[in-house]
């Protein structure tokens, strides 16, 4: 198999020259240069000692299938930017720092330790450089752009603004190490600046030359990715070896690709993101989620067209939305599907609101809404029909309670889009509906909202108009007006501990329900018979209280009698009835009861 890269060393001087001439540039997806003054001085000290500073990684240009918009390294000024021969993938911060401090001919715009912008020239302090007891970092000095040091009252403390003053202070401008004429001029001035110490200065200069040669002869390892390197490999480069510590995602890579076609993906997404995230349930949606959904739609569309043109089903390109497929997404595909998909995500928000999933915190699966948005994008107004909506609801809840979107996401997405669309048109049920299952044993073992099924049950209770024990208002109404709602124990934890109920039982979702914080304070650690009495003493009739409890599928008689076992079994069956209804299928009920269930590892969720 042919290698995709070469590895060699390059001298620092010709490397900086290619940057100056625009032959080496950055791909536009690279972040801005961010190194501060201390980082630059440490880097210059390492080069002066011929210490390694790490390898640089480049990408050869010329691959017609993978065009990136290039940009010049910060500090390079050219009237016309040429087409680069290569792009820097890893090493931007180091190369930019070296170019600006050694080769640009301008003071470096950087930051101090407080993050304040400053302009700096860099110098070798000859006296400190030749002192064996001084660390090399101390011999690298930075001066303001006018080369004058002032105190906080703006009083001049030191002035190095002329070559004579530099020589007198034995401060050598570092850019001279690559300027033969300038270095020679400076050397003569330095030797002549104190005629009484000529021999001493000549000896010091000879010692200094060894450090100067460290810069002139410095070699940097360069790994060059060949121009045929696929985009997926470039992503992996940024994830595995980028020394800046920030991984490159597919959105940034496509942003650079589309920029070569004069399309600003970042700007386009920013407008859509602002529009979509007005819906709180979409608050966690990212740009890669959007691209994944578009890729799903594009590959579905390509496959559908090929099949309609007579290409055999097995030979048509597959539906897929893996990262490698996203990286193949053309600008035409993006423009074709971005508007329908934006509308699809808006329909998702409306759909979820109808299912009483009101915020991103309550969303069972972020990944499932990618498939749902793609389905809505294809269906358009057809999704507004009640028969279609009922099928989408059933598919959605089968995904939630079947817990099918927790792994192998890309495969599930690729199956669900065509299968749900076929089902809507009168075809067979999708695999998600067929294979989904939920057991009573799983219900007992739901403890925290990290579980999709746990969040799903909470939403079902809201959807079916569960009311607050104290106010009698629908829980979702209280949430809409800012009341703090959380999941609380029905039989309080303290009561259960005193009455021998195991924590893996009383912390199950079967013993929890959404309530307001005010209601929970009244419940406290009291027996249900006690706190129900307190609630009814505030003017709630027993009949009204029973109705409120029924809205949470709680057996009022068992609760008033403080009979945990009857309550638990009754509510388990009632919750399973709710799950069966939304999944549209019967569940096997011969699973473990709470007396038979084995202790399991779990994390408590605070009341």
Phi, psi and omega in degrees: 000128183294143180288149182260002182209163172235157181226128182205180173244148178231144175290145184298318184300304180295332177294315178294328177294321178294329176291315179300322183274358179080010178282334173245120182228186178252145166289146188295343180283349179295143175292168178287159177290134189227002186294144179264180185302318182294319177300318182295315180297320177297320179295314180296325177293319180297318179295322181296335179264002184061028175281149178290143178244012179096160181280154174254142178242129181240157174239123176294139177270171177114358178277109184296335182275354183218077180267130175244143174287123180269162171215151180290149175297143178307130181105344178273130179236117178226142178295319178230125181277120181282168172290128182284156173275335182203160181239142180277119176266320180222127181122009182303312184297318181290313182292322178295317179297317180293318181296311185293322184278334186248341195224347189281334183080010180228154174297148184275127174274108183225204180224152175272186184295342178266001180087007180279137180292135179218155173253132186222140165259149182246139186228157166261123174275103190299318181300314180289326182298321185266000177274114183296344182265003182252133176295145184298326180302328180287341180274352176265118186242141175243139181238154176299169185298331178268001177064027178240128179264129181234158175270186185292343176267010179068023176274138183288124177260325179205143183233116179239034189279356176235161180296326179297317181290325174299313182295318180299323180272357182058049175245111182265120176299125183297327178302342181288345182296337178248016180238093187301313181295312181297321180294319179296316178301315181295319180301314181298317178298320182295315182291329184269350187291338177218087185303335182286344182241031186301311183294321178296317180292324178296320178294319179294323178296319179298322176291323180295327181302328180297322179287318178302319180292334176300321176288314185294328184254007186295136180246135179244128174294131180234121174261124182248118174279131182290158187295344178273005181297128181289158181300323182300325179292324180294320175301315181295326176303313182290329180284328187259322190236359182292116186286349176287346176080008180241120182286145176272129177257171186295332179298314181294324179292317177291328175302316179292322180295313182290332178299329177294342177254019177061038176236127182266095182294321181300316181293318180297316181293322181303319178294316180293319180299315179299322180290315186286323186280007167292341174269115187299331181290344179259012188298332183266000181292133181248173181295328179289329174298317180296316180293324178296318179294321178295320178297320177301314180293317182295315180291326175296316181295315180298317181294317180299318180294319181294319179294320179293337178270009173095004178286138182302142183305318182288338183264347179290147182299141185286160171277128184201154178217034175287170185301320180297329179284322177299321182292343177268359184295121181278161177297325177299315178300316181298312182294327180294319190253350187295319179290310177302324180289322176302316176295325178297317178293326176295322176294326177299314180300317179294318179300311182295324177298321177295334178267007178065032169260100197258345181215165181296332178297330183264002185284120180300309181225121172296322185292329183292331181287343174295313177296318182296319179296319178296320178298314178298322181298321180285318185288326182059227183293341179299333182290347180282346181289139186299320182295321178292316180300321180296320179292320179295322177296317181295315178300318183297311183289331174295322176294321182290305185280339170281351180050051187265354181252025178268343180205167182049048188299312185300320179294319180294318178299315183293331178281317189292321183302303182290325184288321178291320178296321177295318180297316179301326181275007176107005180277193183285162180296146178288159182303324181300322178287319185293313189270347184296143180208153178213135184241154176304324179299323178292323180298317180298329187264014174270117186243325186228164184287359174292340179277136179297318181294325177299311178297323180297318179296318179300318179295320180299321179295320176294317183297328182264025169066044173294142185245152178289139182299327185273309187269337185078358179283150175301139183299319183293331176293316178299320179297321182295336182251023169089002176292141181279116180245136175215174179271123184234159178291143175274306166272111186304150181303316182298318179297318182296320179296320180289337184252018170077019177275129184292145182299327180290351175262308185288342176269004176292154178299340178298330180259025180226154179200156180286128180215162177282158180295327178297317178297318182296327178293325177292320180297312179053226178251022187278159172296148179306321180299327180286310184288332174296321177298319179296318180295318182289336179292346179272013174104008179271126179287159179297322179296318179293322179296320179297321178297320178296316180296321178298329179293342176257015186048051177249136177283109184300320183296316180294323181291318181292332180271002183055035181264094185296318185297314180294316177304312186296314181292320180295316182288327177301313180294322181294319178293321177297324176300318180296318181294318178301320184296314183283333178277342179069033180205154178279143178253149179285126185259004184271035179272187184294139169273175183291332178289330186267345188291144181273147175299143180227161176287137178201166174246132179291150174249125187295144174289000000 
